[in-house]
């Protein structure tokens, strides 16, 4: 009976991984299609569509703008989400559950509804309409919960006696945080920042409602391109995004190790 359950579990996992990975493999193969149209299987192999992507001004500008927006969003989300996690876990008291639900509430609503609410808010308050500032605030709002959740998870199991030992040896609050707390929770911080960056870079609904002329993100540029063209350039753009995400994961693994992210820091 146990062997049967194990087989069913492994089969289910295999089916889920296949369901998730096969579309990515198809897109990558379609990006190297030598034919004129986006189709699978490819009609020969060619890198012409990657060259077209690199030579396309709108795509290149959208790519760099998405990188800048995702980087700024990651910094803001990590700072605000990390501080919110510290306050909620250590100082919120009886209001902890209410504040936790408030911070993660953007995850409970469709992003399109959040975008509409932000658009109405910006117009109603006069804080600005569409543009870089609106995009940055909108992306930070939907990315912040990822940092908050990962840092909160690490802090819940954190051994505070280590901080007390550092304070008893004469370390101040800042020195204790820099030399004791931060190294032990860096796995959660990096994990949340990674989620925030990828979520911001691939964000579509928020960007669609808050974008302005000259501030087009890569997903929006790809959407506009597919409205009028259906060649493998779209697959090449998607492949670059996939490879960039994989590259970020490999970089994190080289710097801190995926095990430290998964388990919340070195033990």
N, C-alpha and C positions, 0 to 999 in steps of 0.2 A: 504493500500500500504506500509506504514511504517512497519507494522507487518510482511509483506511478505519479505521485504528486510532484516529485522532483522533475520527472520528465515533462509533465504538463507545465510546470513553472518555467523550465528552460525553453520549452517550445513557445510559450507566450512571450517571453523576453526576446527570443529570436524573431518572432513575427513583428513585434513592436519596433525593434531596431531596423528590420527590413523596411517597414512602413516609413520610418523616418529618414533612412539613408538613401533608399533607392531614388527618390526624386532629386536629391542633391547630386547623385552620380549621373543621372540623366542630364541634368542641367550642365554639369561640367563637360560631359562628352559632347553635348550639343554646341557648346562654345567653340569646339574645335572643328565644327562642321565646315566642309569646304563648299557646300551648296549656298544658294542665295537666300534660303528661307530657314526659319527656326523649326527644325524637325528632328525626329529621332527614329531610327538610328542615323548617324551622320553619313553624308555622302563624301567620304574621304576625310582627310585630316588637314587642317590649316590653322595658322595663328593670325590670319588676316583680320579677324573680328576683334582680337585684342589690340592690334595695331590701329584699327579704326577707333576703338574706344580711347586709346592713348592720344590720338590725333583730334578727337572731338572736343572742341572748346567747352560746350555746355556740360558734357559729362565730367571733364576734368575739373571745371570750376565747382560743380555740385559735389564731386568727391572730396575736394579739399575743404569746402565749406562744411560738409558733414563731419569730417575729421575734427575741425576746429570746434564745431558745436558740441560734438560728443566729448571732446576733451574738457571743455568748459563745464559741461553738464556733469561729467564725472567728478571734477574737483568740487563743485558745489554740493552735489549729492553726497559725496563722501564726508565732507565737513559737517553738513547739516544732519545727515542721517546718523553719523557717528555720535555727534553731540546729543541728538535726540535719544539714541539708544542708551547712552550713559545716564541721561536724566531719568528716562522711564524705568530702567532696571534698578537704579540705585537710589533715586530720590523721589519718585512719583508717589509712593505709598499707596493709598487706597484708590487713587485715580489712575493707577497703572494700566488697567485693562481698557479704560475709556480712551486714554491717550494712545495706547497701542492700536486700537481700532481706528482712531482718527488718522494716524500716520499711514497705516496700510490701506486706508479706504480707496485710494486710486486703483488698487489692484482688484477691487470688488466691482468696479464699474467698467463698462466698455470704454475703450480709449476715445471713441468718437464722441461719447457723451461728455467726457472730461474736456475734450477740445471745444465743444459747443459752449460748455459752461465757462471756460476760460475766455472764449471770444466775447461772450456777453459781458463777462466781468471787466475785461479790458475796455470795451466800449462804454460800459456804464460808469466806470470810475474815472475814466479819462487818463488812466495810467499809460496809455499807449495802445495802439491797435496792432496790426500785424508788423512783424519785423524781427530782428535778431533778439531784442530783449524779450519779446513775447515768446519766441521759440525757446529761448534759454529757460525761462520760467516754466513753460509748459513741459519741456523735457525733464527738467529737474523734479517737477511734481510727480511724474510717473516713474522716474528712476530712483527717487529717494527711498521708497519702501524696500527695495532690494538690499540697499546698504543697511538700512535699519534692521531688517530681519536677520541678516547674517551676523552683524555685530552684536545684536541682542542675544543670539544663540550662543555666541562665544562668551559673553559676559555672564550669562546665567550659570554656566559651569566654571566660572573663573574663581580661583583660590585667592581670596583677598588677604590671606595671611602673608602672602609674598609681599604685598604692598605694605602691610603693617611692619614686616621685618625691615623693609627698606627705610620706612619712616623712623623706626626705632634706632637705625644706624646713622641718622642725621640727614637723610635725603629729604629735600623739599617736595612739595606736591608736583611741580613740573619735572624735576629730576626723576621722581618715582614713576611718573607716567611715561617719560621718554625712555628710561632704562629698564623698567620692569613691565609695566602694563602694556605698552605698545608692542614690544617684541612678542609678547604672548598672544596678543589678539590680532596680529598682523594678517594671519590667514583669513580671518573673517572680514577684515577691512579690504584686503586685496580682492577677495571673492566678490564682495559687494560692489567694489569699484569696477570690476570686470563685467559684472551683470549690467551695471549702469551704463558703461560705455557701449556695449553691444546693443542694449535696448534703445539707447539714444540714436546710435548710428542707423539702426533699422526702423526707427519710428516713422510710421506713415500717417495715422489719423490726426495726431496732434499737429504735425507739420503741414498737413493738407489744409487745416483750418486757420493756422496762424502764419503761414508763409507770406512773404511779400516779394515784390520784384527785386531780383538780384540776390535773394536769399533762398535759393532753391536747394533742397537737400537731394542726395543721390536717389533715394526711393521715389521721390516726386518726379525727378528728371526721367527716371526709368519708366514710370507710369505714363508720363506725357509722350515718351518715345514710342511706347507700345501702342498708343492710340493711332499712330499714323504709319508705323513701320513694324515689320515682323521678321527681321533678319536676326542672325545669331549674335549681334552686338549686345542684345539684352542678356543673353546667356553668358557672354564674356563679362559683362558688368557684375552679374550675380556671382560668377566664379571668383572674381577678384574679391568680392565681399566675403565669400566663404573662406577663401584662403587667408584673408586678413584676420578673420575670427580665429581660425586654426593657429595662425602665427602668434596671436596674442596669448592663446592658451599655452603654446610651447614656450613662449617667453616667460610667462608666469611660472611654468614648471622648472625652467632653468634657473630662475632667480630665487624662488622660495620653495618649489616643490608642490605638486598637486596634492600630496598627502597632507601637508600643513594646512592647505585650504580646506580640504575635506574634513579634517579633524579639529580645525579651529586653532592651529598654531602648534609649535613644537612642544613636545612633552619631555 
